[in-house]
Amino acid sequence: MDKMKYADCKALVAFSGTITDSESQITKADEGDLNDHKERDDGIKGAFDTDSYQVLIVASKFQTGFDQPKLVAMYVDKRLDGVLAVQTLSRLNRTFPGKDKTFVLDFRNKPEDILNSFLPFYRTAKLSGITDRNLVHTLREKLDQAGVYLWSEVEVFAKAYFDPKGKQAAIQHPLKQAHDRYKEHKQEEQELFRGEPWDDPNDRLSAIIKKMNEVFSGNLSDADFRGYATTLIGKMVDDPMLQEQAKANDTAESFSNGAYEQKLTGAVVDALESHGAMADQALKHPRVFKGLASLLLDEVYRQLREKAEV
């Protein structure tokens, strides 16, 4: 801003710990040392809410508990995935008079990776098209009965989340308690809580086969799809590298960022002789391969985790 001589734009910085930068001749400086009036933590939030500052430069801070409705643009120069991407980009979703659009310029992340980060949280959002007003209450009763969270924790979370001066630790504490209980539940109970009651492997495979009709073209039968899906899943479940990666990742989405697609490509090549028509489409057309990878991901991850008894 100094270089371009912008006179109507001032910035604040926010980060944890200290930094040292020989080029700028800064040694062990914290955020207050770099701000005009030594603003730190909540002081930064208050100063940014005034007309004195228009830009906030942040490093691993204010990704939750920072509700500034005036935010309209975000410039991202950091790898974001999973819940971190959702929390960070959601800083822009507060409403404000005259704010009719938002803008994100991302230098580091691929659009499909950001989409995959949001899908677990929004893919089952179907209530808007349902007229049964009791459905929400029924859903809450089922979630309450699962024993994952206590209502007192919900109240503590809500109070901290909607408090303009709420601390990140106060928001995360009740979530961690609920998450710990969730991890203690059996896998079937976890799936029911998430709204994914797929208990029968045959039902899961049937659902995959039904969707494979939308991915592949040509005169292919359900038996063809079943044989192909079973072959590919079996090859990947037996792969030692994928077994280790499944154990190390708590979600299918994070698991998919590893060697999953590479190993799927190998499995498709290995199945060329026995399933030539589908293998040929998957290798020649990226859309078909991506669709196949998406269809098989959850089942491959599930079986790998079951095999490792995670």
Backbone as numpy.savetxt, mean C-alpha at the origin, in Angstrom:
# Nx Ny Nz CAx CAy CAz Cx Cy Cz
14.94 28.67 -4.57 14.11 29.87 -4.57 14.98 31.13 -4.57
16.10 31.06 -3.86 17.02 32.21 -3.90 17.61 32.39 -5.29
17.94 31.25 -5.92 18.55 31.29 -7.25 17.60 31.92 -8.27
16.32 31.60 -8.17 15.34 32.13 -9.11 14.74 33.46 -8.65
15.18 33.92 -7.46 14.75 35.22 -6.92 13.25 35.30 -6.74
12.68 34.17 -6.19 11.25 34.19 -5.88 11.06 34.94 -4.56
10.38 36.06 -4.62 10.20 36.89 -3.43 8.93 36.56 -2.67
7.99 35.86 -3.31 6.70 35.59 -2.69 6.56 34.14 -2.25
7.67 33.45 -2.04 7.62 32.04 -1.69 8.70 31.73 -0.66
8.28 31.24 0.52 9.23 30.88 1.57 8.97 29.45 2.01
10.02 28.79 2.49 9.93 27.37 2.83 10.31 27.10 4.28
9.72 26.03 4.80 10.09 25.44 6.08 10.64 24.05 5.81
11.45 23.53 6.74 11.93 22.16 6.62 11.48 21.37 7.85
11.28 20.08 7.67 10.87 19.21 8.76 11.55 17.86 8.61
12.29 17.44 9.63 12.94 16.13 9.60 13.31 15.75 11.03
13.59 14.49 11.23 13.99 14.00 12.55 15.51 13.92 12.65
16.01 14.05 13.85 17.45 13.94 14.07 18.20 15.17 13.60
19.44 14.95 13.18 20.28 16.05 12.71 20.91 15.70 11.36
21.37 16.74 10.65 22.05 16.52 9.38 23.37 17.29 9.35
24.29 16.78 8.55 25.57 17.45 8.32 25.80 17.54 6.82
26.06 18.74 6.31 26.26 18.94 4.88 27.44 19.89 4.69
28.57 19.34 4.29 29.78 20.15 4.14 29.63 21.21 3.07
28.87 20.91 2.01 28.69 21.87 0.93 27.97 23.13 1.42
27.02 22.94 2.31 26.28 24.08 2.87 26.86 24.56 4.19
27.96 23.90 4.60 28.62 24.26 5.86 27.67 24.11 7.05
26.96 22.99 7.08 26.04 22.68 8.16 26.57 21.47 8.91
26.62 21.57 10.24 27.13 20.47 11.06 26.13 20.15 12.17
25.63 18.93 12.16 24.71 18.44 13.18 23.59 19.43 13.47
22.91 19.84 12.42 21.81 20.79 12.56 20.49 20.04 12.60
19.59 20.44 13.51 18.26 19.88 13.51 17.33 20.81 12.74
16.06 20.46 12.64 15.13 21.23 11.81 14.99 22.68 12.28
15.02 22.87 13.60 14.88 24.22 14.12 16.04 25.12 13.73
17.23 24.53 13.60 18.40 25.32 13.22 18.29 25.85 11.80
17.48 25.20 10.96 17.38 25.59 9.56 16.13 26.42 9.25
15.23 26.57 10.21 14.03 27.36 10.00 14.21 28.78 10.52
13.49 29.71 9.94 13.68 31.14 10.24 13.57 31.47 11.72
12.57 30.90 12.37 12.31 31.24 13.76 12.43 30.02 14.68
13.36 29.14 14.32 13.65 27.94 15.13 12.44 27.02 15.29
11.54 27.01 14.31 10.35 26.17 14.42 10.73 24.69 14.42
10.10 23.98 15.34 10.30 22.53 15.44 8.96 21.85 15.66
8.81 20.60 15.21 7.63 19.78 15.46 6.33 20.55 15.25
5.51 20.69 16.32 4.22 21.37 16.17 4.38 22.82 15.78
5.51 23.41 16.12 5.76 24.79 15.72 5.82 24.93 14.20
6.30 23.89 13.54 6.35 23.90 12.08 4.93 23.86 11.51
4.07 23.02 12.10 2.68 22.93 11.64 1.98 24.29 11.77
2.19 24.95 12.92 1.56 26.23 13.14 2.05 27.30 12.18
3.36 27.33 11.95 3.93 28.34 11.05 3.47 28.10 9.61
3.37 26.84 9.22 2.97 26.54 7.86 1.50 26.86 7.60
0.73 26.98 8.65 -0.68 27.31 8.51 -0.90 28.80 8.28
0.14 29.60 8.43 0.04 31.04 8.20 0.32 31.35 6.73
0.21 32.64 6.38 0.49 33.06 5.01 1.97 33.31 4.76
2.80 33.07 5.78 4.23 33.38 5.65 4.99 32.34 4.85
4.46 31.08 4.81 5.19 30.01 4.15 4.29 29.30 3.15
4.87 28.92 2.01 4.12 28.26 0.95 4.66 26.87 0.62
5.85 26.55 1.10 6.49 25.27 0.78 6.99 24.62 2.07
6.77 23.31 2.17 7.27 22.54 3.30 8.09 21.38 2.76
9.39 21.36 3.08 10.29 20.30 2.63 10.41 19.29 3.76
10.01 18.05 3.49 9.88 17.05 4.54 10.72 15.81 4.22
11.36 15.26 5.24 12.09 14.00 5.11 11.64 13.05 6.21
10.84 12.04 5.84 10.38 11.01 6.77 9.70 11.61 8.00
8.81 12.54 7.78 8.08 13.16 8.89 6.74 13.65 8.37
5.77 13.75 9.30 4.44 14.26 8.99 3.70 13.41 7.96
4.04 12.13 7.86 3.32 11.27 6.93 1.98 10.81 7.49
1.81 10.94 8.81 0.51 10.74 9.45 0.34 11.85 10.48
-0.92 12.12 10.84 -1.20 13.10 11.88 -0.97 14.54 11.47
-0.75 14.80 10.18 -0.53 16.16 9.69 -1.69 16.52 8.78
-2.66 17.22 9.31 -3.86 17.57 8.56 -3.84 19.04 8.20
-3.32 19.35 7.03 -3.26 20.73 6.54 -4.09 20.80 5.27
-5.35 21.26 5.39 -6.26 21.23 4.24 -5.82 22.11 3.07
-4.89 23.04 3.29 -4.46 23.92 2.20 -3.49 23.24 1.23
-2.98 22.09 1.60 -2.03 21.39 0.73 -2.70 21.03 -0.60
-2.08 21.42 -1.70 -2.63 21.10 -3.02 -1.63 20.39 -3.92
-0.34 20.45 -3.60 0.66 19.85 -4.48 1.73 19.13 -3.65
2.27 18.06 -4.22 3.32 17.31 -3.54 4.36 16.88 -4.58
5.61 17.05 -4.23 6.72 16.65 -5.10 7.46 15.53 -4.36
7.48 14.36 -4.94 8.00 13.17 -4.27 9.35 12.77 -4.88
10.36 12.66 -4.03 11.68 12.21 -4.47 12.18 11.12 -3.54
11.28 10.19 -3.21 11.61 9.10 -2.29 10.79 7.88 -2.67
11.36 6.72 -2.50 10.65 5.48 -2.78 9.50 5.32 -1.79
8.29 5.10 -2.31 7.11 4.90 -1.48 6.43 3.61 -1.90
6.02 2.78 -0.94 5.22 1.62 -1.28 4.38 1.21 -0.08
3.37 0.39 -0.34 2.51 -0.09 0.73 1.78 1.03 1.45
1.59 0.82 2.76 0.83 1.78 3.56 1.54 3.13 3.63
2.87 3.14 3.48 3.61 4.40 3.50 3.21 5.29 2.33
2.99 4.71 1.17 2.55 5.50 0.01 1.16 6.07 0.24
0.27 5.24 0.80 -1.10 5.70 1.06 -1.10 6.83 2.08
-0.36 6.66 3.18 -0.31 7.69 4.21 0.26 8.99 3.68
1.32 8.90 2.91 2.00 10.09 2.42 1.13 10.87 1.43
0.64 10.20 0.41 -0.13 10.89 -0.62 -1.49 11.36 -0.11
-1.98 10.71 0.95 -3.27 11.12 1.50 -3.20 12.43 2.26
-2.01 12.98 2.44 -1.91 14.31 3.05 -2.62 15.35 2.18
-2.86 15.05 0.90 -3.47 16.01 -0.01 -4.99 15.94 -0.04
-5.59 14.95 0.64 -7.01 14.71 0.39 -7.96 15.49 1.29
-7.46 16.46 2.05 -8.35 17.28 2.88 -9.00 18.37 2.02
-10.24 18.70 2.33 -10.95 19.71 1.55 -10.72 21.10 2.11
-10.84 22.10 1.22 -10.65 23.50 1.61 -11.36 24.38 0.57
-12.00 25.47 1.01 -12.69 26.33 0.04 -11.77 26.77 -1.10
-12.24 26.57 -2.32 -11.48 26.95 -3.50 -10.51 25.87 -3.97
-10.35 24.81 -3.21 -9.45 23.72 -3.58 -10.24 22.67 -4.36
-10.10 22.65 -5.67 -10.87 21.74 -6.50 -10.00 20.71 -7.22
-8.69 20.75 -7.00 -7.81 19.75 -7.61 -6.52 19.65 -6.80
-5.83 18.53 -6.96 -4.52 18.34 -6.33 -3.54 17.88 -7.40
-2.25 17.92 -7.06 -1.21 17.63 -8.04 -0.05 16.91 -7.36
0.42 15.83 -7.97 1.60 15.11 -7.47 2.59 14.95 -8.62
3.82 15.38 -8.39 4.90 15.16 -9.34 5.88 14.20 -8.67
5.94 12.98 -9.18 6.72 11.91 -8.55 7.94 11.59 -9.40
9.13 11.77 -8.81 10.38 11.53 -9.53 10.91 10.11 -9.35
10.33 9.34 -8.44 10.94 8.07 -8.06 10.08 6.83 -8.30
8.76 6.96 -8.24 7.90 5.79 -8.22 7.15 5.59 -9.52
6.89 4.33 -9.86 6.12 4.00 -11.06 4.63 4.07 -10.73
3.82 4.55 -11.68 2.37 4.64 -11.42 1.75 3.32 -10.99
2.18 2.21 -11.59 1.59 0.92 -11.26 1.93 0.50 -9.83
3.11 0.91 -9.34 3.49 0.58 -7.96 2.63 1.35 -6.96
2.36 2.62 -7.27 1.50 3.41 -6.40 0.08 2.84 -6.41
-0.40 2.46 -7.60 -1.72 1.85 -7.69 -1.80 0.59 -6.85
-0.79 -0.26 -6.93 -0.78 -1.49 -6.15 -0.75 -1.23 -4.65
-0.17 -0.10 -4.25 -0.16 0.26 -2.83 -1.55 0.63 -2.33
-2.33 1.26 -3.21 -3.66 1.70 -2.81 -4.72 0.59 -2.91
-4.50 -0.38 -3.80 -5.53 -1.39 -4.05 -5.97 -2.16 -2.80
-5.06 -2.57 -1.90 -5.52 -3.32 -0.72 -6.50 -2.52 0.14
-6.44 -1.21 0.07 -7.28 -0.38 0.93 -8.57 0.05 0.25
-8.62 0.00 -1.08 -9.79 0.52 -1.79 -10.48 -0.49 -2.68
-9.91 -1.69 -2.85 -10.49 -2.62 -3.81 -11.83 -3.18 -3.36
-12.15 -3.13 -2.04 -13.43 -3.65 -1.55 -14.37 -2.52 -1.16
-14.11 -1.30 -1.59 -14.98 -0.16 -1.24 -16.21 -0.18 -2.13
-17.27 -0.92 -1.70 -18.46 -1.10 -2.52 -19.71 -0.50 -1.89
-19.57 0.11 -0.73 -20.74 0.57 -0.02 -21.47 1.69 -0.73
-20.79 2.48 -1.56 -21.41 3.64 -2.20 -22.55 3.26 -3.13
-22.53 2.04 -3.66 -23.58 1.66 -4.59 -24.66 0.80 -3.96
-24.70 0.73 -2.63 -25.65 -0.14 -1.93 -26.65 0.70 -1.17
-27.93 0.38 -1.28 -28.97 1.18 -0.66 -29.36 0.68 0.72
-28.93 -0.53 1.09 -29.28 -1.08 2.39 -28.48 -0.36 3.47
-29.14 0.56 4.19 -28.43 1.36 5.19 -27.99 0.55 6.40
-28.55 -0.65 6.57 -28.17 -1.49 7.71 -26.89 -2.27 7.45
-26.43 -2.28 6.19 -25.25 -3.06 5.85 -24.02 -2.59 6.60
-23.89 -1.28 6.76 -22.74 -0.73 7.48 -22.74 -1.21 8.92
-23.93 -1.20 9.55 -24.02 -1.63 10.95 -23.74 -3.13 11.07
-24.22 -3.90 10.09 -23.94 -5.34 10.10 -22.45 -5.61 9.97
-21.80 -4.86 9.08 -20.36 -5.02 8.90 -19.61 -4.67 10.17
-20.03 -3.60 10.84 -19.35 -3.22 12.08 -19.52 -4.31 13.14
-20.71 -4.90 13.24 -20.93 -5.96 14.23 -19.99 -7.14 13.99
-19.83 -7.51 12.72 -18.93 -8.63 12.39 -17.49 -8.30 12.76
-17.07 -7.06 12.47 -15.70 -6.66 12.79 -15.49 -6.59 14.30
-16.50 -6.08 15.02 -16.40 -6.00 16.48 -16.23 -7.38 17.09
-16.97 -8.35 16.55 -16.97 -9.70 17.11 -15.68 -10.46 16.81
-14.88 -9.95 15.89 -13.64 -10.65 15.53 -12.60 -10.58 16.63
-12.76 -9.63 17.55 -11.82 -9.53 18.67 -10.45 -9.00 18.29
-10.37 -8.29 17.17 -9.09 -7.72 16.74 -8.82 -6.40 17.43
-9.84 -5.60 17.65 -9.67 -4.31 18.30 -10.68 -4.16 19.42
-10.40 -3.26 20.36 -11.32 -2.89 21.42 -11.90 -1.52 21.08
-13.15 -1.29 21.47 -13.76 -0.02 21.12 -13.04 1.14 21.80
-12.49 0.89 22.98 -11.73 1.94 23.66 -10.51 2.36 22.83
-9.92 1.39 22.10 -8.79 1.71 21.23 -9.23 2.52 20.02
-10.42 2.22 19.51 -10.96 3.00 18.40 -11.14 4.46 18.82
-11.64 4.66 20.03 -11.85 6.02 20.52 -10.53 6.76 20.71
-9.53 6.05 21.24 -8.21 6.65 21.43 -7.61 7.04 20.08
-7.73 6.11 19.10 -7.21 6.39 17.76 -7.92 7.59 17.14
-9.25 7.61 17.22 -10.01 8.71 16.60 -9.65 10.05 17.22
-9.51 10.07 18.54 -9.15 11.32 19.21 -7.80 11.83 18.75
-6.82 10.93 18.63 -5.47 11.33 18.19 -5.46 11.71 16.72
-6.21 10.95 15.90 -6.20 11.18 14.45 -6.80 12.53 14.08
-7.88 12.89 14.76 -8.57 14.14 14.43 -8.08 15.34 15.23
-7.11 15.11 16.09 -6.52 16.21 16.85 -5.48 16.90 15.97
-5.65 18.20 15.68 -4.66 18.91 14.84 -3.25 18.84 15.38
-3.14 18.65 16.71 -1.81 18.55 17.32 -1.48 17.10 17.70
-2.21 16.17 17.12 -2.00 14.76 17.45 -0.62 14.27 17.07
-0.05 13.46 17.94 1.29 12.90 17.71 1.18 11.57 16.96
2.17 11.28 16.15 2.17 10.04 15.38 2.16 8.83 16.29
2.88 8.91 17.41 2.94 7.78 18.35 1.56 7.48 18.92
0.77 8.53 19.20 -0.56 8.34 19.75 -1.49 7.67 18.75
-1.27 7.91 17.46 -2.08 7.28 16.41 -1.67 5.83 16.22
-0.39 5.57 16.25 0.13 4.23 15.93 -0.08 3.23 17.06
-0.11 3.71 18.33 -0.17 2.78 19.46 -1.41 1.89 19.42
-2.65 2.45 19.30 -3.81 1.55 19.24 -3.82 0.67 17.99
-3.24 1.16 16.90 -3.17 0.34 15.69 -2.26 -0.86 15.91
-1.15 -0.64 16.61 -0.22 -1.74 16.88 -0.87 -2.80 17.76
-1.65 -2.35 18.75 -2.33 -3.32 19.62 -3.29 -4.19 18.82
-4.04 -3.56 17.93 -4.98 -4.32 17.09 -4.21 -5.25 16.13
-3.11 -4.74 15.57 -2.33 -5.55 14.63 -1.74 -6.77 15.33
-1.28 -6.60 16.56 -0.71 -7.73 17.31 -1.77 -8.81 17.53
-2.99 -8.40 17.86 -4.07 -9.38 18.04 -4.41 -10.05 16.72
-4.43 -9.27 15.66 -4.72 -9.81 14.33 -3.73 -10.90 13.96
-2.45 -10.68 14.22 -1.41 -11.66 13.88 -1.55 -12.94 14.69
-2.20 -12.86 15.86 -2.38 -14.06 16.69 -3.51 -14.94 16.17
-4.38 -14.41 15.32 -5.50 -15.18 14.77 -5.00 -16.16 13.72
-5.74 -17.22 13.53 -5.42 -18.17 12.46 -5.61 -17.50 11.11
-4.97 -18.06 10.10 -5.02 -17.45 8.77 -6.45 -17.34 8.26
-7.27 -18.36 8.52 -8.66 -18.32 8.06 -9.42 -17.16 8.71
-9.14 -16.94 10.01 -9.81 -15.86 10.73 -9.34 -14.50 10.22
-8.06 -14.40 9.87 -7.54 -13.16 9.31 -8.24 -12.84 7.99
-8.46 -13.85 7.18 -9.10 -13.64 5.88 -10.55 -13.20 6.06
-11.24 -13.80 7.01 -12.62 -13.40 7.28 -12.68 -11.95 7.74
-11.71 -11.55 8.56 -11.68 -10.17 9.03 -11.44 -9.21 7.87
-10.62 -9.62 6.91 -10.34 -8.78 5.75 -11.46 -8.84 4.71
-12.45 -9.72 4.92 -13.52 -9.83 3.95 -13.17 -10.72 2.79
-12.27 -11.70 3.02 -11.84 -12.60 1.97 -12.02 -14.05 2.42
-13.28 -14.51 2.54 -13.54 -15.85 3.08 -13.31 -16.96 2.06
-12.08 -17.09 1.60 -11.72 -18.17 0.66 -11.09 -19.31 1.44
-11.92 -20.25 1.85 -11.41 -21.33 2.68 -11.10 -22.59 1.86
-11.84 -22.79 0.79 -11.70 -24.01 0.00 -10.73 -23.75 -1.17
-9.61 -24.48 -1.22 -8.66 -24.29 -2.33 -9.31 -24.47 -3.70
-10.29 -25.38 -3.80 -10.96 -25.59 -5.08 -11.76 -24.36 -5.49
-12.39 -23.70 -4.50 -13.12 -22.47 -4.79 -12.17 -21.38 -5.25
-11.02 -21.29 -4.61 -10.05 -20.27 -4.99 -9.56 -20.51 -6.42
-9.28 -21.77 -6.75 -8.81 -22.09 -8.09 -9.91 -21.84 -9.12
-11.14 -22.11 -8.76 -12.26 -21.86 -9.68 -12.40 -20.38 -9.98
-12.17 -19.54 -8.96 -12.24 -18.09 -9.17 -11.14 -17.63 -10.11
-9.96 -18.22 -9.97 -8.84 -17.88 -10.87 -9.17 -18.28 -12.30
-9.69 -19.48 -12.45 -10.02 -20.00 -13.79 -11.05 -19.11 -14.47
-12.05 -18.68 -13.72 -13.09 -17.81 -14.28 -12.50 -16.52 -14.84
-11.53 -15.96 -14.12 -10.92 -14.70 -14.55 -9.90 -14.91 -15.67
-9.34 -16.14 -15.76 -8.39 -16.41 -16.84 -9.06 -16.31 -18.20
-10.37 -16.53 -18.24 -11.11 -16.36 -19.49 -11.04 -14.94 -20.02
-10.86 -13.98 -19.09 -10.80 -12.57 -19.47 -9.39 -12.17 -19.91
-8.40 -12.96 -19.54 -7.00 -12.63 -19.83 -6.54 -13.24 -21.14
-6.90 -14.51 -21.36 -6.43 -15.23 -22.54 -7.51 -15.26 -23.63
-7.06 -15.32 -24.87 -7.98 -15.42 -26.01 -7.82 -16.79 -26.67
-8.77 -17.12 -27.50 -8.68 -18.40 -28.20 -9.66 -19.43 -27.65
-9.67 -20.59 -28.27 -10.58 -21.67 -27.89 -9.96 -22.50 -26.77
-10.07 -22.01 -25.55 -9.48 -22.68 -24.39 -10.58 -23.05 -23.41
-10.47 -24.25 -22.84 -11.49 -24.75 -21.92 -11.09 -24.48 -20.47
-12.05 -24.66 -19.57 -11.75 -24.53 -18.15 -10.70 -25.55 -17.71
-10.73 -26.72 -18.35 -9.72 -27.75 -18.03 -8.32 -27.27 -18.42
-8.23 -26.56 -19.56 -6.94 -26.00 -19.97 -6.44 -24.99 -18.93
-7.35 -24.10 -18.52 -6.98 -23.08 -17.55 -6.59 -23.71 -16.21
-7.35 -24.70 -15.78 -7.06 -25.36 -14.50 -5.68 -26.02 -14.53
-5.40 -26.73 -15.62 -4.10 -27.40 -15.72 -2.95 -26.41 -15.75
-3.14 -25.31 -16.47 -2.08 -24.31 -16.58 -1.84 -23.61 -15.26
-2.93 -23.18 -14.60 -2.79 -22.49 -13.32 -2.14 -23.41 -12.28
-2.58 -24.66 -12.25 -2.03 -25.62 -11.28 -0.53 -25.84 -11.53
-0.15 -25.94 -12.79 1.25 -26.14 -13.14 2.12 -24.96 -12.69
1.69 -23.75 -13.03 2.48 -22.56 -12.70 2.57 -22.35 -11.19
1.45 -22.50 -10.50 1.44 -22.33 -9.05 2.37 -23.35 -8.40
2.29 -24.60 -8.85 3.13 -25.65 -8.27 4.61 -25.38 -8.45
5.00 -24.91 -9.65 6.41 -24.61 -9.90 6.91 -23.50 -8.98
6.09 -22.46 -8.79 6.54 -21.33 -7.98 6.53 -21.65 -6.49
5.58 -22.45 -6.05 5.54 -22.83 -4.64 6.75 -23.70 -4.27
7.27 -24.42 -5.24 8.45 -25.28 -4.99 9.77 -24.52 -5.12
9.72 -23.24 -5.48 10.95 -22.48 -5.69 11.54 -21.99 -4.36
12.78 -22.36 -4.03 13.39 -21.98 -2.74 13.48 -20.46 -2.53
13.80 -19.72 -3.59 13.92 -18.28 -3.43 12.58 -17.65 -3.08
11.52 -18.07 -3.76 10.20 -17.54 -3.45 9.75 -17.95 -2.06
10.15 -19.13 -1.63 9.81 -19.57 -0.27 10.41 -18.63 0.76
11.65 -18.24 0.55 12.32 -17.33 1.49 11.70 -15.94 1.43
11.37 -15.49 0.24 10.80 -14.15 0.11 9.39 -14.08 0.69
8.63 -15.16 0.58 7.29 -15.17 1.16 7.36 -15.12 2.68
8.33 -15.80 3.26 8.50 -15.77 4.71 8.91 -14.38 5.19
9.64 -13.66 4.36 10.18 -12.36 4.76 9.22 -11.20 4.54
8.11 -11.44 3.84 7.17 -10.36 3.52 5.80 -10.66 4.10
5.22 -9.67 4.78 3.94 -9.86 5.47 2.73 -9.69 4.58
2.90 -9.20 3.37 1.77 -9.04 2.45 2.15 -9.55 1.07
1.12 -9.95 0.31 1.36 -10.41 -1.05 1.91 -9.28 -1.91
1.45 -8.05 -1.64 1.91 -6.91 -2.43 3.41 -6.70 -2.28
3.90 -6.73 -1.05 5.34 -6.56 -0.84 6.13 -7.75 -1.39
5.56 -8.95 -1.26 6.18 -10.15 -1.83 6.34 -10.03 -3.34
5.36 -9.42 -4.00 5.38 -9.31 -5.46 6.49 -8.41 -5.97
7.06 -7.57 -5.09 8.15 -6.68 -5.50 9.49 -7.39 -5.60
9.52 -8.66 -5.19 10.77 -9.42 -5.24 10.93 -10.14 -6.57
11.22 -11.45 -6.50 11.51 -12.23 -7.71 10.27 -12.89 -8.29
9.09 -12.51 -7.81 7.85 -13.19 -8.22 7.67 -13.22 -9.75
7.71 -12.07 -10.40 7.46 -12.04 -11.84 8.58 -12.73 -12.63
9.80 -12.61 -12.13 10.93 -13.29 -12.78 10.73 -14.81 -12.74
10.32 -15.31 -11.59 10.11 -16.74 -11.45 8.88 -17.20 -12.24
7.88 -16.34 -12.31 6.70 -16.68 -13.11 7.08 -16.81 -14.58
7.93 -15.91 -15.06 8.41 -16.01 -16.44 9.09 -17.35 -16.69
9.93 -17.76 -15.75 10.59 -19.05 -15.88 9.61 -20.21 -15.90
8.58 -20.12 -15.07 7.57 -21.19 -15.03 6.79 -21.24 -16.35
6.50 -20.06 -16.92 5.78 -20.00 -18.19 6.62 -20.64 -19.29
7.92 -20.35 -19.32 8.82 -20.92 -20.32 8.89 -22.45 -20.16
8.97 -22.90 -18.92 9.05 -24.34 -18.67 7.78 -25.07 -19.13
6.65 -24.32 -19.15 5.37 -24.94 -19.50 5.03 -24.77 -20.98
5.99 -24.30 -21.78 5.72 -24.07 -23.20 5.27 -25.33 -23.92
5.90 -26.43 -23.62 5.61 -27.66 -24.34 4.22 -28.20 -24.00
3.85 -28.13 -22.74 2.57 -28.71 -22.32 1.40 -27.74 -22.45
1.68 -26.44 -22.41 0.61 -25.44 -22.48 1.03 -24.34 -23.45
1.32 -24.72 -24.68 1.90 -23.81 -25.66 1.07 -22.59 -25.99
-0.25 -22.76 -26.16 -1.10 -21.64 -26.57 -1.09 -20.51 -25.55
-1.26 -20.87 -24.28 -1.30 -19.84 -23.24 0.09 -19.29 -22.95
1.09 -20.16 -22.95 2.46 -19.71 -22.71 2.90 -18.73 -23.79
2.50 -19.00 -25.03 2.87 -18.12 -26.14 2.25 -16.72 -25.96
1.00 -16.67 -25.54 0.35 -15.37 -25.31 1.00 -14.62 -24.15
1.32 -15.34 -23.09 1.91 -14.70 -21.92 3.29 -14.12 -22.21
4.05 -14.80 -23.07 5.41 -14.35 -23.39 5.42 -13.23 -24.42
4.43 -13.21 -25.30 4.42 -12.22 -26.38 3.70 -10.92 -26.01
2.76 -11.02 -25.07 1.91 -9.85 -24.78 2.03 -9.46 -23.30
2.66 -8.34 -23.01 2.82 -7.88 -21.61 1.51 -7.79 -20.86
0.44 -7.39 -21.54 -0.86 -7.27 -20.87 -1.32 -8.63 -20.35
-1.13 -9.67 -21.15 -1.53 -11.01 -20.73 -0.67 -11.47 -19.56
0.64 -11.23 -19.64 1.53 -11.66 -18.55 1.18 -10.95 -17.25
0.95 -9.63 -17.31 0.61 -8.88 -16.10 -0.71 -9.37 -15.52
-1.67 -9.66 -16.39 -2.95 -10.17 -15.92 -2.81 -11.52 -15.24
-1.99 -12.39 -15.84 -1.74 -13.71 -15.26 -1.03 -13.58 -13.91
-0.03 -12.71 -13.85 0.71 -12.50 -12.60 -0.20 -12.01 -11.50
-1.11 -11.10 -11.84 -2.04 -10.57 -10.85 -3.00 -11.64 -10.36
-3.47 -12.50 -11.26 -4.42 -13.55 -10.90 -3.81 -14.58 -9.95
-2.57 -14.93 -10.20 -1.94 -16.02 -9.43 -1.27 -15.56 -8.14
-1.04 -14.27 -8.01 -0.24 -13.75 -6.90 -0.74 -14.20 -5.54
-2.00 -13.93 -5.22 -2.51 -14.23 -3.88 -2.42 -15.72 -3.56
-2.74 -16.57 -4.55 -2.72 -18.01 -4.29 -1.30 -18.52 -4.13
-0.37 -18.04 -4.93 1.03 -18.43 -4.78 1.55 -18.01 -3.41
1.28 -16.77 -3.04 1.75 -16.26 -1.75 1.13 -17.05 -0.60
-0.18 -17.32 -0.70 -0.85 -18.07 0.35 -0.23 -19.45 0.54
-0.04 -20.17 -0.58 0.51 -21.52 -0.47 1.96 -21.51 0.05
2.73 -20.53 -0.37 4.09 -20.42 0.14 4.11 -20.18 1.64
3.23 -19.30 2.12 3.16 -19.02 3.56 2.65 -20.24 4.33
1.68 -20.94 3.76 1.19 -22.16 4.42 2.27 -23.23 4.48
3.03 -23.32 3.42 4.12 -24.31 3.38 5.16 -24.02 4.44
5.40 -22.72 4.67 6.39 -22.33 5.67 5.77 -22.25 7.06
4.41 -22.40 7.12 3.66 -22.30 8.38 3.94 -20.98 9.08
3.89 -19.87 8.29 4.09 -18.54 8.85 2.80 -18.07 9.50
